[in-house]
Structure formats: C-alpha cells, structure tokens
C-alpha cells in the first residue's frame, strides 16, 4: 500500500514501457480560461451558455478533447485541451462568444500528451 492515504500500490513501469509510451507522445494546446473584464456584465450568463454550446460542438467535431470548468473563488474559469496547434487553437478561441465579448480571456500554451488519455470516471 502507498504511503498516501487511499492511494493503492502503484504498478511498476520499467524503462522499456517508458520508452514505448514516450514514443507515442503528440502535441496539443492547453487553454486556460480566466474571467475577463466583462465577466460581471448582466448578460454574461447567456454568453457563457453559448460558449458551453460551442465547446460541445468543438468536442463533437473532434477538435476539443477535454473541457474542465474550474470551480472556486478565483479567476480561473476553465481548462481545455485541443488537438490542434497553438496558432489554430488561438484562432478557434478568438471565435468563441465569451472571448469576443470579453466575458472570458484565453491563454493558449503548447503542451504534450499521450493519445488515448482519458478522464477517470
């Protein structure tokens, strides 16, 4: 058993397994959404609703892999992972209704990951 409460014994990963997994790494873009200057405007809730609809469209089109709304008392609103280049992702985000309205802002970063990674259920 692990020394962290509730964490099971972790499986062993040898060097060959590490190399095999690293050979599959590919490029992604990571988006950090933050509350924008117009986050408190009266129609922000409806704009964010349409932002969510667009996220679902991007997911269904295979462009947006992961959407993680962030809760809590901070300015971080969400995280997204795109299977596109940084420039393509920036262009996609510039077309988002919440970004265009200044309700949210987007920071886009180059990232790497392993195809097939999934969220735990």
Phi, psi and omega per residue, in radians:
X1 nan 2.533 3.132
X2 -1.210 2.814 3.085
X3 -1.418 -0.068 3.067
X4 -1.642 2.229 -3.095
X5 -1.001 2.216 3.093
X6 1.463 -0.110 3.135
X7 -1.638 2.124 -3.112
X8 -1.252 2.975 3.031
X9 -1.020 2.261 -3.117
X10 -1.480 2.507 3.130
X11 -1.185 2.688 3.097
X12 -1.393 2.444 3.078
X13 -2.167 2.014 -3.135
X14 -1.532 3.061 -3.083
X15 -1.094 -0.656 3.121
X16 -1.097 -0.718 3.095
X17 -1.142 -0.719 3.095
X18 -1.027 -0.847 -3.129
X19 -1.082 -0.730 -3.140
X20 -1.085 -0.755 -3.139
X21 -1.218 -0.735 -3.137
X22 -1.120 -0.486 3.104
X23 -1.170 -0.350 -3.110
X24 -1.665 -0.019 -3.072
X25 -1.072 2.520 3.084
X26 -2.450 2.930 -3.084
X27 -1.497 2.481 3.051
X28 -2.390 3.064 2.967
X29 -2.118 2.395 3.106
X30 -1.867 2.263 3.128
X31 -1.991 2.233 2.994
X32 -1.857 2.068 3.096
X33 -1.684 2.325 3.116
X34 -2.194 2.768 3.063
X35 -1.085 2.276 -3.138
X36 -1.610 -3.119 -3.107
X37 -1.119 -0.370 -3.127
X38 -1.862 0.369 -3.080
X39 -1.056 -0.529 -3.083
X40 -1.617 0.072 -3.105
X41 -1.129 2.736 -2.986
X42 -1.103 -0.537 -3.113
X43 -1.740 0.247 -3.086
X44 -1.064 -0.656 -3.103
X45 -1.051 -0.769 3.112
X46 -1.160 -0.649 3.111
X47 -1.158 -0.733 3.106
X48 -1.151 -0.607 3.058
X49 -1.014 -0.802 3.131
X50 -1.199 -0.581 3.019
X51 -1.034 -0.776 3.112
X52 -1.109 -0.707 3.096
X53 -1.062 -0.768 3.131
X54 -1.109 -0.691 3.077
X55 -1.014 -0.756 3.126
X56 -1.120 -0.657 3.078
X57 -1.112 -0.766 3.118
X58 -1.116 -0.650 3.070
X59 -1.120 -0.851 -3.116
X60 -1.091 -0.495 3.109
X61 -1.459 -0.038 3.121
X62 1.352 0.355 -3.108
X63 -1.701 -0.704 -3.110
X64 -1.851 2.011 -3.028
X65 -1.495 -0.713 -3.047
X66 -2.395 2.332 3.036
X67 -2.168 2.162 -3.141
X68 -2.260 1.624 2.999
X69 -1.072 2.472 -3.105
X70 -1.899 2.246 3.107
X71 -1.723 2.874 3.057
X72 2.076 3.035 -3.092
X73 -1.631 1.289 3.111
X74 -2.667 3.092 -3.108
X75 -1.602 -0.032 3.102
X76 -1.373 2.087 -3.062
X77 -1.735 -0.513 -3.109
X78 -3.076 2.941 3.116
X79 -2.314 2.399 3.085
X80 -2.311 2.597 3.059
X81 -2.124 2.130 -3.113
X82 -1.950 2.503 3.059
X83 -1.577 0.715 -3.113
X84 -2.308 2.925 3.104
X85 -1.190 2.908 3.114
X86 -1.050 -0.781 -3.136
X87 -1.117 -0.770 3.110
X88 -1.099 -0.747 -3.135
X89 -1.139 -0.686 3.087
X90 -1.059 -0.763 3.110
X91 -1.109 -0.720 3.107
X92 -1.068 -0.805 -3.106
X93 -1.182 -0.567 3.111
X94 -1.123 -0.398 3.091
X95 -1.555 0.021 -3.132
X96 -1.322 2.366 -3.102
X97 -1.078 -0.597 -3.135
X98 -1.276 -0.581 3.084
X99 -1.234 -0.827 -3.122
X100 -1.041 -0.599 -3.122
X101 -1.494 -0.084 -3.112
X102 1.297 0.231 3.085
X103 -1.301 -0.636 3.062
X104 -2.230 2.757 2.959
X105 -2.099 2.738 -3.114
X106 -2.207 2.289 2.979
X107 -1.921 2.212 -3.079
X108 -1.999 2.251 -3.104
X109 -2.198 2.589 2.972
X110 -1.300 2.442 -3.135
X111 -2.531 2.924 3.068
X112 -2.232 2.646 3.123
X113 -2.800 -3.128 -3.093
X114 -1.910 2.104 3.117
X115 -0.951 2.431 3.129
X116 1.644 -0.153 3.060
X117 -1.027 2.487 -3.129
X118 -2.377 2.816 3.019
X119 -1.344 2.532 3.095
X120 -1.230 2.495 3.127
X121 -1.769 nan nan
